[in-house]
Amino acid sequence: MAAEQIDELRSVWDPHDPETIETYPAVWRALRESHPVAWSDNWGGFFTVMRYDDILTVEKDPETFTATKLSIVPASPKLGLPRLPLQKDPPESERYRKAMNPSFKANKIKTFEPQLRDLVERLVADAKEADAAQVNFPEQIGEPMSQGSLGLIVGFDTEESLEIGRLSATYVHAIQNRDMGTAARMSKGVDAFAIKLAQSRMEEPRDPEEDMVSSIMAYPGKGEPFSETELAGMVRLLLVGGHIASRCLMNSLAWHLATNPEHAQLLRDEPEVKATFRDEILRFYPANQSLARVATKDTVLNGTFIPKGTPVAMNYASANRDPRAFDDPETFDPRRSPNRHITFGYGTHMCMGQAMAKLQVDAMTDVLIAQPGLKVVGTPTWGRWTEFGINTLTLDMRGDA
């Protein structure tokens, strides 16, 4: 029965179609109404969940929708380190999350604020000094800020930040372009980096207050200490996910402020609006468009039959614009409150890096609104599934003078 029903499915969307990429919000809007659980023939076939409440249903039911088989569609190379705790279901995932949480608590991340703000200010100043009329924002500001942020959390130095930035960016680009050979090679490189980092900390632990891996090792949990593979698996997840998502988010923020100068002026005039503006940036430009699960049994979601073993992607970006969950969701409202976006997911797999993401938005916003007259040069390009947001962006930062 399951195979017969799959054979009858009609593909209703292609996340990598060039027209889809240029018009993602319009495509999501149409699919939310016509096919809220939408089938695609891409990458062997998968469903995409488009509506807010349906995604919550998937997130709340790990017994039916497991994270242990894959975390994104298309599936990343299966050999190598596990992505922990992302590829574990509760209760097993909780052991890893509890060990990692101290490094991601809001009060801990807050201690990085002076360093992060100083980094952003220096990057913007250096980019303007090089050529204020042609600032390659992703390369000169977004990318190094993302690398620096990750380094603050994980505890590696500048040279290590540059190495992992190169590896992870090439890896994600290969996945998006279906170049699985390159993706496999880059994945092995990221694995090797994570293993080397875990080995070095096991041999010579550092101050747990300053170093994430050492903090995990010091976690007084029940049971056996974490193995080298487990430590490396936790690091590995952050090396790609944390780096790429924050870069994309910063690009989108800069584009938004340059194309909506009235919002920049509002933030200068009314600084108290910054908190709701930040949440609206996160709702409107979720850098991770999707994560995925696999159905553990035949099931039905919003009237759609899903056979056992079928990948199910959750489109957070579409859910964040679902009119069933938000008033006037296609309008960017810097004063929106409440704002129940699910950019960071929901439940047991909610993103642990959300405090850092919020700090990044706050720091970058403050520096960019101090640069009046930002202008976009040329035509930016948008990221491809599973990312959402600006990929390439050139800014004129000379100001109004």
Contacts in CASP RR format, 6 or more apart in sequence:
PFRMAT RR
TARGET T0000
AUTHOR 0000-0000-0000
METHOD contacts of the structure
MODEL  1
MAAEQIDELRSVWDPHDPETIETYPAVWRALRESHPVAWSDNWGGFFTVM
RYDDILTVEKDPETFTATKLSIVPASPKLGLPRLPLQKDPPESERYRKAM
NPSFKANKIKTFEPQLRDLVERLVADAKEADAAQVNFPEQIGEPMSQGSL
GLIVGFDTEESLEIGRLSATYVHAIQNRDMGTAARMSKGVDAFAIKLAQS
RMEEPRDPEEDMVSSIMAYPGKGEPFSETELAGMVRLLLVGGHIASRCLM
NSLAWHLATNPEHAQLLRDEPEVKATFRDEILRFYPANQSLARVATKDTV
LNGTFIPKGTPVAMNYASANRDPRAFDDPETFDPRRSPNRHITFGYGTHM
CMGQAMAKLQVDAMTDVLIAQPGLKVVGTPTWGRWTEFGINTLTLDMRGD
A
1 298 0 8 1.000
2 298 0 8 1.000
2 307 0 8 1.000
2 308 0 8 1.000
3 307 0 8 1.000
5 305 0 8 1.000
5 307 0 8 1.000
6 307 0 8 1.000
6 310 0 8 1.000
9 39 0 8 1.000
10 39 0 8 1.000
11 39 0 8 1.000
11 40 0 8 1.000
11 41 0 8 1.000
11 42 0 8 1.000
11 45 0 8 1.000
12 31 0 8 1.000
12 34 0 8 1.000
12 35 0 8 1.000
12 38 0 8 1.000
12 39 0 8 1.000
12 40 0 8 1.000
13 20 0 8 1.000
13 27 0 8 1.000
13 31 0 8 1.000
13 35 0 8 1.000
13 38 0 8 1.000
13 40 0 8 1.000
13 48 0 8 1.000
14 20 0 8 1.000
14 40 0 8 1.000
14 41 0 8 1.000
14 42 0 8 1.000
15 21 0 8 1.000
15 40 0 8 1.000
15 42 0 8 1.000
15 48 0 8 1.000
15 384 0 8 1.000
15 385 0 8 1.000
15 386 0 8 1.000
16 42 0 8 1.000
16 176 0 8 1.000
16 178 0 8 1.000
16 384 0 8 1.000
16 385 0 8 1.000
20 27 0 8 1.000
21 382 0 8 1.000
21 383 0 8 1.000
21 384 0 8 1.000
21 385 0 8 1.000
22 382 0 8 1.000
24 289 0 8 1.000
24 317 0 8 1.000
24 382 0 8 1.000
24 388 0 8 1.000
25 321 0 8 1.000
25 330 0 8 1.000
28 50 0 8 1.000
28 315 0 8 1.000
28 317 0 8 1.000
28 318 0 8 1.000
28 321 0 8 1.000
29 321 0 8 1.000
29 330 0 8 1.000
31 38 0 8 1.000
31 48 0 8 1.000
31 50 0 8 1.000
31 318 0 8 1.000
32 50 0 8 1.000
32 51 0 8 1.000
32 318 0 8 1.000
32 322 0 8 1.000
35 50 0 8 1.000
36 49 0 8 1.000
36 50 0 8 1.000
36 51 0 8 1.000
36 54 0 8 1.000
36 302 0 8 1.000
36 304 0 8 1.000
37 47 0 8 1.000
37 48 0 8 1.000
37 49 0 8 1.000
37 50 0 8 1.000
37 54 0 8 1.000
37 301 0 8 1.000
37 302 0 8 1.000
37 303 0 8 1.000
37 304 0 8 1.000
37 306 0 8 1.000
38 47 0 8 1.000
38 48 0 8 1.000
38 50 0 8 1.000
39 45 0 8 1.000
39 46 0 8 1.000
39 47 0 8 1.000
40 46 0 8 1.000
40 47 0 8 1.000
40 48 0 8 1.000
42 73 0 8 1.000
42 74 0 8 1.000
43 73 0 8 1.000
43 74 0 8 1.000
43 75 0 8 1.000
45 310 0 8 1.000
45 311 0 8 1.000
46 73 0 8 1.000
46 292 0 8 1.000
46 310 0 8 1.000
46 311 0 8 1.000
46 312 0 8 1.000
46 313 0 8 1.000
47 301 0 8 1.000
47 304 0 8 1.000
47 306 0 8 1.000
47 310 0 8 1.000
47 311 0 8 1.000
47 312 0 8 1.000
47 313 0 8 1.000
48 290 0 8 1.000
48 312 0 8 1.000
48 313 0 8 1.000
48 314 0 8 1.000
48 315 0 8 1.000
48 318 0 8 1.000
49 55 0 8 1.000
49 58 0 8 1.000
49 301 0 8 1.000
49 312 0 8 1.000
49 313 0 8 1.000
49 314 0 8 1.000
49 315 0 8 1.000
49 319 0 8 1.000
50 315 0 8 1.000
50 318 0 8 1.000
50 319 0 8 1.000
50 322 0 8 1.000
51 302 0 8 1.000
51 318 0 8 1.000
51 319 0 8 1.000
51 322 0 8 1.000
51 324 0 8 1.000
52 319 0 8 1.000
52 320 0 8 1.000
52 322 0 8 1.000
52 324 0 8 1.000
52 325 0 8 1.000
52 342 0 8 1.000
53 322 0 8 1.000
53 324 0 8 1.000
53 325 0 8 1.000
54 301 0 8 1.000
54 302 0 8 1.000
55 314 0 8 1.000
55 315 0 8 1.000
55 316 0 8 1.000
55 319 0 8 1.000
55 342 0 8 1.000
55 346 0 8 1.000
56 342 0 8 1.000
56 346 0 8 1.000
57 301 0 8 1.000
58 64 0 8 1.000
58 65 0 8 1.000
58 293 0 8 1.000
58 301 0 8 1.000
58 312 0 8 1.000
58 314 0 8 1.000
59 65 0 8 1.000
59 314 0 8 1.000
59 345 0 8 1.000
59 346 0 8 1.000
59 347 0 8 1.000
59 348 0 8 1.000
59 349 0 8 1.000
60 346 0 8 1.000
60 347 0 8 1.000
62 89 0 8 1.000
62 90 0 8 1.000
62 293 0 8 1.000
62 348 0 8 1.000
63 89 0 8 1.000
63 296 0 8 1.000
64 295 0 8 1.000
64 296 0 8 1.000
64 297 0 8 1.000
64 299 0 8 1.000
65 293 0 8 1.000
65 294 0 8 1.000
65 295 0 8 1.000
65 296 0 8 1.000
65 312 0 8 1.000
66 89 0 8 1.000
66 293 0 8 1.000
66 294 0 8 1.000
66 296 0 8 1.000
67 86 0 8 1.000
67 87 0 8 1.000
67 88 0 8 1.000
67 89 0 8 1.000
67 93 0 8 1.000
67 293 0 8 1.000
67 349 0 8 1.000
68 87 0 8 1.000
68 88 0 8 1.000
68 89 0 8 1.000
68 294 0 8 1.000
69 293 0 8 1.000
69 294 0 8 1.000
69 309 0 8 1.000
69 311 0 8 1.000
70 76 0 8 1.000
70 87 0 8 1.000
70 292 0 8 1.000
70 294 0 8 1.000
70 311 0 8 1.000
71 83 0 8 1.000
71 86 0 8 1.000
71 87 0 8 1.000
71 291 0 8 1.000
71 292 0 8 1.000
72 175 0 8 1.000
72 290 0 8 1.000
72 291 0 8 1.000
72 292 0 8 1.000
72 313 0 8 1.000
72 386 0 8 1.000
73 290 0 8 1.000
73 292 0 8 1.000
73 311 0 8 1.000
73 313 0 8 1.000
73 386 0 8 1.000
74 175 0 8 1.000
74 178 0 8 1.000
75 311 0 8 1.000
76 175 0 8 1.000
76 183 0 8 1.000
76 187 0 8 1.000
77 180 0 8 1.000
77 183 0 8 1.000
77 184 0 8 1.000
77 187 0 8 1.000
79 184 0 8 1.000
79 187 0 8 1.000
79 188 0 8 1.000
80 187 0 8 1.000
80 188 0 8 1.000
80 191 0 8 1.000
81 191 0 8 1.000
81 194 0 8 1.000
81 195 0 8 1.000
81 229 0 8 1.000
81 232 0 8 1.000
81 233 0 8 1.000
81 236 0 8 1.000
82 88 0 8 1.000
82 229 0 8 1.000
82 230 0 8 1.000
82 233 0 8 1.000
82 236 0 8 1.000
83 233 0 8 1.000
83 236 0 8 1.000
83 237 0 8 1.000
84 96 0 8 1.000
84 230 0 8 1.000
84 233 0 8 1.000
84 234 0 8 1.000
84 236 0 8 1.000
84 237 0 8 1.000
85 93 0 8 1.000
85 94 0 8 1.000
85 95 0 8 1.000
85 96 0 8 1.000
85 97 0 8 1.000
85 100 0 8 1.000
85 234 0 8 1.000
85 237 0 8 1.000
85 349 0 8 1.000
86 237 0 8 1.000
86 291 0 8 1.000
86 349 0 8 1.000
88 96 0 8 1.000
89 348 0 8 1.000
90 348 0 8 1.000
93 348 0 8 1.000
93 349 0 8 1.000
94 348 0 8 1.000
95 221 0 8 1.000
96 230 0 8 1.000
96 234 0 8 1.000
97 348 0 8 1.000
97 352 0 8 1.000
98 219 0 8 1.000
98 221 0 8 1.000
99 215 0 8 1.000
99 216 0 8 1.000
99 219 0 8 1.000
99 221 0 8 1.000
99 226 0 8 1.000
99 234 0 8 1.000
100 212 0 8 1.000
100 216 0 8 1.000
100 234 0 8 1.000
100 352 0 8 1.000
101 352 0 8 1.000
102 108 0 8 1.000
102 208 0 8 1.000
102 215 0 8 1.000
102 219 0 8 1.000
103 153 0 8 1.000
103 212 0 8 1.000
103 215 0 8 1.000
103 216 0 8 1.000
104 153 0 8 1.000
104 352 0 8 1.000
104 353 0 8 1.000
104 355 0 8 1.000
104 356 0 8 1.000
105 355 0 8 1.000
106 355 0 8 1.000
108 355 0 8 1.000
109 153 0 8 1.000
109 353 0 8 1.000
109 355 0 8 1.000
109 356 0 8 1.000
109 359 0 8 1.000
110 355 0 8 1.000
110 359 0 8 1.000
112 149 0 8 1.000
112 152 0 8 1.000
112 153 0 8 1.000
112 356 0 8 1.000
112 359 0 8 1.000
113 359 0 8 1.000
113 363 0 8 1.000
115 152 0 8 1.000
116 145 0 8 1.000
116 148 0 8 1.000
116 149 0 8 1.000
116 152 0 8 1.000
116 359 0 8 1.000
116 360 0 8 1.000
116 363 0 8 1.000
117 363 0 8 1.000
117 366 0 8 1.000
117 367 0 8 1.000
119 144 0 8 1.000
119 145 0 8 1.000
119 148 0 8 1.000
120 141 0 8 1.000
120 145 0 8 1.000
120 363 0 8 1.000
120 364 0 8 1.000
120 367 0 8 1.000
121 367 0 8 1.000
123 140 0 8 1.000
123 141 0 8 1.000
123 142 0 8 1.000
123 144 0 8 1.000
123 145 0 8 1.000
124 141 0 8 1.000
124 367 0 8 1.000
124 368 0 8 1.000
124 371 0 8 1.000
124 397 0 8 1.000
126 140 0 8 1.000
127 135 0 8 1.000
127 136 0 8 1.000
127 137 0 8 1.000
127 140 0 8 1.000
127 141 0 8 1.000
127 397 0 8 1.000
128 135 0 8 1.000
128 397 0 8 1.000
128 398 0 8 1.000
130 140 0 8 1.000
132 396 0 8 1.000
132 397 0 8 1.000
132 398 0 8 1.000
132 399 0 8 1.000
133 377 0 8 1.000
133 396 0 8 1.000
133 397 0 8 1.000
133 398 0 8 1.000
134 377 0 8 1.000
134 394 0 8 1.000
134 396 0 8 1.000
135 141 0 8 1.000
135 394 0 8 1.000
135 395 0 8 1.000
135 396 0 8 1.000
135 397 0 8 1.000
136 393 0 8 1.000
136 394 0 8 1.000
137 250 0 8 1.000
137 251 0 8 1.000
137 254 0 8 1.000
137 393 0 8 1.000
137 394 0 8 1.000
137 395 0 8 1.000
138 247 0 8 1.000
138 251 0 8 1.000
138 390 0 8 1.000
138 391 0 8 1.000
138 392 0 8 1.000
138 393 0 8 1.000
141 250 0 8 1.000
141 254 0 8 1.000
142 246 0 8 1.000
142 247 0 8 1.000
142 250 0 8 1.000
142 251 0 8 1.000
142 254 0 8 1.000
143 165 0 8 1.000
143 169 0 8 1.000
143 247 0 8 1.000
145 246 0 8 1.000
145 247 0 8 1.000
145 250 0 8 1.000
145 360 0 8 1.000
145 364 0 8 1.000
146 242 0 8 1.000
146 243 0 8 1.000
146 244 0 8 1.000
146 246 0 8 1.000
146 247 0 8 1.000
146 250 0 8 1.000
147 161 0 8 1.000
147 162 0 8 1.000
147 164 0 8 1.000
147 165 0 8 1.000
147 243 0 8 1.000
148 161 0 8 1.000
149 246 0 8 1.000
149 356 0 8 1.000
149 360 0 8 1.000
150 161 0 8 1.000
150 164 0 8 1.000
150 238 0 8 1.000
150 239 0 8 1.000
150 242 0 8 1.000
150 243 0 8 1.000
150 246 0 8 1.000
151 160 0 8 1.000
151 161 0 8 1.000
153 212 0 8 1.000
153 238 0 8 1.000
153 356 0 8 1.000
154 197 0 8 1.000
154 211 0 8 1.000
154 212 0 8 1.000
154 213 0 8 1.000
154 235 0 8 1.000
154 238 0 8 1.000
154 239 0 8 1.000
155 210 0 8 1.000
155 211 0 8 1.000
155 212 0 8 1.000
156 164 0 8 1.000
156 197 0 8 1.000
160 193 0 8 1.000
160 197 0 8 1.000
163 193 0 8 1.000
164 190 0 8 1.000
164 193 0 8 1.000
164 239 0 8 1.000
164 243 0 8 1.000
165 243 0 8 1.000
167 186 0 8 1.000
167 189 0 8 1.000
167 190 0 8 1.000
167 193 0 8 1.000
167 239 0 8 1.000
168 186 0 8 1.000
168 190 0 8 1.000
168 239 0 8 1.000
168 240 0 8 1.000
168 241 0 8 1.000
168 243 0 8 1.000
168 244 0 8 1.000
169 243 0 8 1.000
169 244 0 8 1.000
169 247 0 8 1.000
170 182 0 8 1.000
170 186 0 8 1.000
171 182 0 8 1.000
171 183 0 8 1.000
171 186 0 8 1.000
171 187 0 8 1.000
171 190 0 8 1.000
171 240 0 8 1.000
172 240 0 8 1.000
172 244 0 8 1.000
172 387 0 8 1.000
174 180 0 8 1.000
174 181 0 8 1.000
174 182 0 8 1.000
174 183 0 8 1.000
174 186 0 8 1.000
175 183 0 8 1.000
176 383 0 8 1.000
176 384 0 8 1.000
176 385 0 8 1.000
176 386 0 8 1.000
176 387 0 8 1.000
177 384 0 8 1.000
190 236 0 8 1.000
190 239 0 8 1.000
190 240 0 8 1.000
191 232 0 8 1.000
191 236 0 8 1.000
193 239 0 8 1.000
194 232 0 8 1.000
194 233 0 8 1.000
194 235 0 8 1.000
194 236 0 8 1.000
194 239 0 8 1.000
195 228 0 8 1.000
195 232 0 8 1.000
197 213 0 8 1.000
197 232 0 8 1.000
197 235 0 8 1.000
198 213 0 8 1.000
198 228 0 8 1.000
198 231 0 8 1.000
198 232 0 8 1.000
198 233 0 8 1.000
198 235 0 8 1.000
199 228 0 8 1.000
201 211 0 8 1.000
201 213 0 8 1.000
201 214 0 8 1.000
201 217 0 8 1.000
201 231 0 8 1.000
202 217 0 8 1.000
202 228 0 8 1.000
202 231 0 8 1.000
205 211 0 8 1.000
205 214 0 8 1.000
205 217 0 8 1.000
205 218 0 8 1.000
206 213 0 8 1.000
206 214 0 8 1.000
207 214 0 8 1.000
208 214 0 8 1.000
208 215 0 8 1.000
208 217 0 8 1.000
208 218 0 8 1.000
209 215 0 8 1.000
212 235 0 8 1.000
213 231 0 8 1.000
213 235 0 8 1.000
216 226 0 8 1.000
216 231 0 8 1.000
216 234 0 8 1.000
217 225 0 8 1.000
217 226 0 8 1.000
217 231 0 8 1.000
219 226 0 8 1.000
226 234 0 8 1.000
241 288 0 8 1.000
242 353 0 8 1.000
244 287 0 8 1.000
244 387 0 8 1.000
245 287 0 8 1.000
245 288 0 8 1.000
245 357 0 8 1.000
245 387 0 8 1.000
246 287 0 8 1.000
246 356 0 8 1.000
246 357 0 8 1.000
246 360 0 8 1.000
247 287 0 8 1.000
248 287 0 8 1.000
248 383 0 8 1.000
248 387 0 8 1.000
248 388 0 8 1.000
248 389 0 8 1.000
248 390 0 8 1.000
248 391 0 8 1.000
249 281 0 8 1.000
249 282 0 8 1.000
249 285 0 8 1.000
249 287 0 8 1.000
249 357 0 8 1.000
249 360 0 8 1.000
249 361 0 8 1.000
249 389 0 8 1.000
250 360 0 8 1.000
250 364 0 8 1.000
251 389 0 8 1.000
251 390 0 8 1.000
251 391 0 8 1.000
251 393 0 8 1.000
252 281 0 8 1.000
252 285 0 8 1.000
252 287 0 8 1.000
252 389 0 8 1.000
252 390 0 8 1.000
253 281 0 8 1.000
253 285 0 8 1.000
253 361 0 8 1.000
253 364 0 8 1.000
253 365 0 8 1.000
253 368 0 8 1.000
254 364 0 8 1.000
254 368 0 8 1.000
254 374 0 8 1.000
254 390 0 8 1.000
254 393 0 8 1.000
254 395 0 8 1.000
255 376 0 8 1.000
255 380 0 8 1.000
255 390 0 8 1.000
255 393 0 8 1.000
256 263 0 8 1.000
256 281 0 8 1.000
256 284 0 8 1.000
256 285 0 8 1.000
256 332 0 8 1.000
257 263 0 8 1.000
257 264 0 8 1.000
257 365 0 8 1.000
257 368 0 8 1.000
257 369 0 8 1.000
257 374 0 8 1.000
258 374 0 8 1.000
258 375 0 8 1.000
258 376 0 8 1.000
258 395 0 8 1.000
259 376 0 8 1.000
260 332 0 8 1.000
261 372 0 8 1.000
261 373 0 8 1.000
261 374 0 8 1.000
263 277 0 8 1.000
263 332 0 8 1.000
263 334 0 8 1.000
264 368 0 8 1.000
264 369 0 8 1.000
264 372 0 8 1.000
264 374 0 8 1.000
266 273 0 8 1.000
266 277 0 8 1.000
266 334 0 8 1.000
267 273 0 8 1.000
267 274 0 8 1.000
267 277 0 8 1.000
267 334 0 8 1.000
267 365 0 8 1.000
267 369 0 8 1.000
268 369 0 8 1.000
273 334 0 8 1.000
273 335 0 8 1.000
274 362 0 8 1.000
274 365 0 8 1.000
274 366 0 8 1.000
276 334 0 8 1.000
276 335 0 8 1.000
276 336 0 8 1.000
276 337 0 8 1.000
276 339 0 8 1.000
277 334 0 8 1.000
277 335 0 8 1.000
277 365 0 8 1.000
278 358 0 8 1.000
278 361 0 8 1.000
278 362 0 8 1.000
278 365 0 8 1.000
279 336 0 8 1.000
279 337 0 8 1.000
279 339 0 8 1.000
279 341 0 8 1.000
280 332 0 8 1.000
280 333 0 8 1.000
280 334 0 8 1.000
280 336 0 8 1.000
280 339 0 8 1.000
281 361 0 8 1.000
281 365 0 8 1.000
282 341 0 8 1.000
282 343 0 8 1.000
282 344 0 8 1.000
282 357 0 8 1.000
282 358 0 8 1.000
282 361 0 8 1.000
283 320 0 8 1.000
283 326 0 8 1.000
283 336 0 8 1.000
283 339 0 8 1.000
283 341 0 8 1.000
283 343 0 8 1.000
284 320 0 8 1.000
284 332 0 8 1.000
285 388 0 8 1.000
285 389 0 8 1.000
286 316 0 8 1.000
286 317 0 8 1.000
286 320 0 8 1.000
286 341 0 8 1.000
286 343 0 8 1.000
286 388 0 8 1.000
287 343 0 8 1.000
287 387 0 8 1.000
287 388 0 8 1.000
287 389 0 8 1.000
288 316 0 8 1.000
288 343 0 8 1.000
288 351 0 8 1.000
288 386 0 8 1.000
288 387 0 8 1.000
288 388 0 8 1.000
289 315 0 8 1.000
289 316 0 8 1.000
289 317 0 8 1.000
289 385 0 8 1.000
289 386 0 8 1.000
289 387 0 8 1.000
289 388 0 8 1.000
290 313 0 8 1.000
290 314 0 8 1.000
290 315 0 8 1.000
290 316 0 8 1.000
290 317 0 8 1.000
290 385 0 8 1.000
290 386 0 8 1.000
291 313 0 8 1.000
291 314 0 8 1.000
291 316 0 8 1.000
291 345 0 8 1.000
291 349 0 8 1.000
291 386 0 8 1.000
292 311 0 8 1.000
292 312 0 8 1.000
292 313 0 8 1.000
292 314 0 8 1.000
293 311 0 8 1.000
293 312 0 8 1.000
293 314 0 8 1.000
294 309 0 8 1.000
294 310 0 8 1.000
294 311 0 8 1.000
294 312 0 8 1.000
295 306 0 8 1.000
295 307 0 8 1.000
295 308 0 8 1.000
295 309 0 8 1.000
295 310 0 8 1.000
295 312 0 8 1.000
296 308 0 8 1.000
296 309 0 8 1.000
297 308 0 8 1.000
298 305 0 8 1.000
298 306 0 8 1.000
298 307 0 8 1.000
298 308 0 8 1.000
299 305 0 8 1.000
299 306 0 8 1.000
300 306 0 8 1.000
301 312 0 8 1.000
306 312 0 8 1.000
313 386 0 8 1.000
314 345 0 8 1.000
316 342 0 8 1.000
316 343 0 8 1.000
316 345 0 8 1.000
317 388 0 8 1.000
319 325 0 8 1.000
319 342 0 8 1.000
320 326 0 8 1.000
320 329 0 8 1.000
320 341 0 8 1.000
320 342 0 8 1.000
320 343 0 8 1.000
321 329 0 8 1.000
321 330 0 8 1.000
322 329 0 8 1.000
323 329 0 8 1.000
325 340 0 8 1.000
326 336 0 8 1.000
326 339 0 8 1.000
326 340 0 8 1.000
344 350 0 8 1.000
344 351 0 8 1.000
344 353 0 8 1.000
344 354 0 8 1.000
344 357 0 8 1.000
345 351 0 8 1.000
351 357 0 8 1.000
368 374 0 8 1.000
371 397 0 8 1.000
371 399 0 8 1.000
372 399 0 8 1.000
372 400 0 8 1.000
373 399 0 8 1.000
373 400 0 8 1.000
374 395 0 8 1.000
374 396 0 8 1.000
374 397 0 8 1.000
374 399 0 8 1.000
375 395 0 8 1.000
375 396 0 8 1.000
375 399 0 8 1.000
376 393 0 8 1.000
376 394 0 8 1.000
376 395 0 8 1.000
376 396 0 8 1.000
377 394 0 8 1.000
377 395 0 8 1.000
377 396 0 8 1.000
378 394 0 8 1.000
380 390 0 8 1.000
380 391 0 8 1.000
380 392 0 8 1.000
380 393 0 8 1.000
380 394 0 8 1.000
381 390 0 8 1.000
381 391 0 8 1.000
381 392 0 8 1.000
382 388 0 8 1.000
382 389 0 8 1.000
382 390 0 8 1.000
382 391 0 8 1.000
383 389 0 8 1.000
383 390 0 8 1.000
383 391 0 8 1.000
384 391 0 8 1.000
END
